[in-house]
C-alpha cells in the first residue's frame, strides 16, 4: 500500500488506519512524505512506532520536469517490498475487504493494472453538482466490453485515487517515470500500460472505499481544471464532447422550458421533447442510486453539465494562454504537461 502525502495531517491517520484494518492479504503501508509542512511525517512516524506494518519514507527533492505526485509514487514503487503495488490517495478510506477483493480481480483478470472508483463523499454544492459526473461521463463514453477485450490505448481509463499494479508490468512499462509531467495518472498510467501491451481493468468501489476529494467550490473548480486538458478538454476532444453533452444533456431541458411558454404546440412535439428529457435524466438518476450520490446533483443534472463544460473550456483557455497550474503549493507550466 503506497500513499503519497503532502500536507495531509488532517487525514493521514484515518487513511493509514483504514488500511491497517484490511483482511485477507499480507501487506505493508508505505507513506511518502512529500515535503509536508504540517506535521504529516511526524504523525506517520508515530504510527510506524506502534505498528511494524507502517513505514515512513521521505521523498527526494523534486526534479525539474516532474509532477510532485508522480515523483512521490515513483519513489514509493522503488521503496516497496511486495510484488503487487497499490497506489492510494491520502483522502481515500478503504473498507477491510477492499484490498483482498481488488487483489482477486487483478489475478483473475490477468491485467497488469486494475483501478477502482471509490464512492465520492460530497457536502458542498459544487461537490454534489460536479463530482458524480465522473461516473456519468465515464459510463457514457467508455465501452467497457471493448476495454476489457484488448489493450487499445484509446480505451484506457482509471481513477488516480486507487491504482493497483503488478511490479512486473509497472517496471516493464516504465511506471510513473514515463508520465512524470502529468497531473492525470488515473488516465495516463492505464494508457501507458496498454501501449506496452498490458491489459487494464476497472472496478466499482462504491461499497469498499470512500473519498472526499475537495472541500470547497474553489477546490472543486481548480481541482477538476488542473488536469482537464489531458481528458475532456484536450484540444482534439473538447468540441465533439462539448457538442454531445450540450445537445444531449442540456438542450432537451431548454426546449421543455421553452414549450411551457408556447401555445398551440403539437402533441408530437411535446412527446419528442419529453422523451429527450427522460433519456437525458434517467441515466443520471439511476447512477445516483447505484453509486450512492447526492440526489440534488441528479435533480440539477443539466446545470451540472453546464458547469462541467465551463471548467473544461476554462482549462483549455488557460493552456492556450500559457498559464501555470498550481496545486499543493506547487506551480506547473501549462505548456509542457502533455
N, C-alpha and C positions, 0 to 999 in steps of 0.2 A: 504494500500500500504506500503510494508515493504522493505526498501532499506538498505542493509549492505554497509557501506562505510569506506574504509581505504585509506587515501591519494587520495581522489577523487576531490580535489579542482578545477581541470581543467574542470570538467564537472558536478559536483553535482547540480549546479544551473539550468543547462539545463535539467537535469533528473527530478528534482522536479518540475520545471516549466512546463514541458510537462504533468506530471500527473495532475497538477492543472487545466489544460485546459480540463480535461476529462468531458464528458457529460453523463447524463442518470443514474448516480449512486451517492449514498451518500458515502463519503469516508474520510479517514484521511491519511496523509502521515507521516510515522514514519521513521526517518533516524537514524540508529545506528552507531555512530561514533566509529570506532574500532581502537583506539589508533593512530589516524592520527597525523602527524607532519607538515602538510602543510596548516593548517587553514580550513580544511573541516568543522569542527564543528562550527567555527565562522560564516562561510557562511550560514550554515543551520539555526543557531540561529537567524541570521538577517532575513532570510526568514520567520521563525516562528513568529518573532515580527510583521511582516507585514500581515501574513495570519494565522488565527487560525486553519486552516486545517493541518498545518505543525507542527510537533513535533520532537524535537531533544532528543535522548537518548544516553547515554554514555555506551559503552559495558563494562561489568565487566572484571576483569583480566582473561586472557585466561588460563583455567585449563589445566593441563597435560593430554595428550591423545586426545585433541580436535583440529580439524582444525579450523582456525580462522573464515572462512565464516560460517561454520555450527554453531559455538558458537554464532556468531552475529545473525544469523537467529533464533536460539532457543530463545535468549533473546528478539528479536523482537516479536516473537509469544507470549511470556508472557506479553509483554507490550501492545499488540494490544487490541482494544476495540470492534472490529466488529467480526462477526461470519464467514466471508469469509476473508481469509488471502491470499494476493498476494505478493510473493517474487519476486523482480525485481532487477537486477544488476544495478549499478550506471551508466553503459555505455549504457543503453537502453533508447531510446527516443520513447515514446508512442504517437500515434495519439489520438485525442479526443474520438474516438469511440471504442478504443481498450478494455477498461475495461467493458463497457456495453455488448459488443459482447462476451467477454470471460465469463462474469457472466452468460449470457444467455446460453452459451454452458455448463457451469458447472451444471446449473439447468436442462437443457433439457436432458443431457446425464446421469444424475443420478450418475456421477462419484464422487469420493472423491477428485480427483486431475485432473486438466487439465493443460497442458503445451503448450507453443507455441514457434515457431521458428521465430524470427524477421528476416527481411532482413539484411544480413550481408554487411555492408559497407566496401569496400576494396580499398586500394590505392597502397600500396607497392606490389612488385611482389610476395612475399611469401603469402601475404593475398589473392590475387586473384587466386593464384595457388592452395591453400590448403583449405581455409575456405568453399568454395562452395561444397567441397566433403562431408561436414557434411550431406547435403541433399542427395547426391548421395548414400552414404553408408547406411543411414537410410532407404531410399526407396528401396534399393537393398536387405537389409537383414531383414527388419521388415514386416511381413504380417499384414497389418493394420486391415483387417477384423477379423483375429483371435485375435488380440489385443483387439478389441472392443467387442468381444463376450464373454469374460470371464475375469478371474483375474489371469491367469497363469503368475507367475513372469518371465518366460522365454521371455515373450513378453513385458516386461517393457521398456519404453523409455520416454525421456523427454529432455527438454532444461533448464539448470540451470539459463538461463537469464530471464525466465518467468515461474513461478510455482504458480498456484492458487489452493487453497485447502479449504475445509470446516474445520472449527475449530473442529467439532466433529470427522471427520476422522483423522485429524492431531493428536489430543490428544489420540485417541484410538490406533493409530499406533505407537505412541512414538515420531513421528516427527524427527527433526534433531538430537535429543539426541541419537537416535538409529543408526545414521550414522555419529557419531561425528568425526571419524578419517578420513573420506573420503574427497577427493577433487572433487568428481564426484556426486554431489547431483542431477544433471539432469538425471542420470541413477538410482542411488541407492534410492532416495526418492520414485519415482514411483514403483520401485521393492518392497520396504518396504510396501507401501500401498497395493500392490497386494498380498503380503504374508499375510497380515492381512485381506484379503477378500474384499478390496475396489477396485472398478474399476478405471481405469485411461484412459485419452484420450489425443489426440494430435491435434493441430491446426496449420495451416499455417498463420503466422502473417506478411507475406510479405507486405501487404497493410496497416498494422496497427502499425508496430513498426520497428525501425531500431537499429542496434547495431554495434559499431566499437570495436571489441574485442581487437585487438592488433594493434600496430603502427610501427612495425619493423620486419625484418626477425628473429631476435633473440627472440623477444617476441612470434612470431608465433611458432617457433620451441619448446621453452621451455614451452609455454602455452599449446600446444597440447600434449606435452610429460608428463606434470605434473600428469595427471590422466589417461594416456593411458593404464596402466596395470589393470585398472578397467573396460576397454572396450575391444577394438580390441586386445590390447597387453597382455591380460590375458593369462597366460601360456597354458590354455586348448583351447584357441581360435586362438592364433596368427598363428599357422601353417596352419590350414584349411582356414582361412580367407586370409592369405597371398597368398596361392596357388590359391584360387578363383580369387582374384584381379589381380594377376600377369598373370595367364593363360587367363583370360577373358578380361582384360583391357590393358595389355602391350604386351603380346606375339603376338597378331594379327598385331600390328604395326611393330614389329620387323620382322615378316615374310614378310610383304608387302615390307619393305625396302630391305630385302634380295632378294626377287623376282626381284626387279628392276635391280639387277646386274647379273641376270642369263639369259641365253638364252635357247630357246627351251622348256620353261616351258609349260606344257599342259594347255589348256584353263580352264579345270575344276578346276585345282589347283588355278588359278587366281580367279575364281568365289568363291571358298571356302574361300580364304583369304580375298577378298574384302567384302564378306558377314559378316565375323567375325569382320572386322574393322568397318563396318557400325553398326553392332549390339552393339559394344562397344561404339561407338562415339555418336550415335543418342540419347540415353537417356541423355547423358551429355549435348548435345546441347539443347534438349528440356527443361531440367532443368534450364539451363542458362537463357532461355527466360522466363520460368514460374516464377522463383524466382528472376529475375532481377539481374543476376550475370554478372560479367565482362566476355566478350566474349573471352578474351585472355586465361583465365583459361580453357575454353572449348576447344579451339584450341590445347592447350598443355596438354590435359587431361592425356595421358599416363605418361608424365613426372610428373604430379601432383600425380598420383598414386604411382610412384616410391618414391617420396619424402615422401608421407604419410606412406608408408611401412618402409622407413628408420627411421622415427620418432618412429614408433611402436617398431621396433627392438632395437633402442637406449634406449627407455624407459624400455623394458624388461631387457636389459643388465645392465642398472643402478640398477634395482631392484635386479637382481641376485647378483650383486656385493655389494649390501647393501648400495648404495649411497643414500644420502638425497635429497629430493626435496625442492627447495626454491621457494617461491612465496610471493610477497608483503613483502619482507624483513623478512620472517619467514622461517625457515627450519623445514622440517618434515622427520622423519626417514622413510626410504624406506621399511622396513620390516613389519611394523605394520599397514599399511593403508588398508589392505584387511580384 
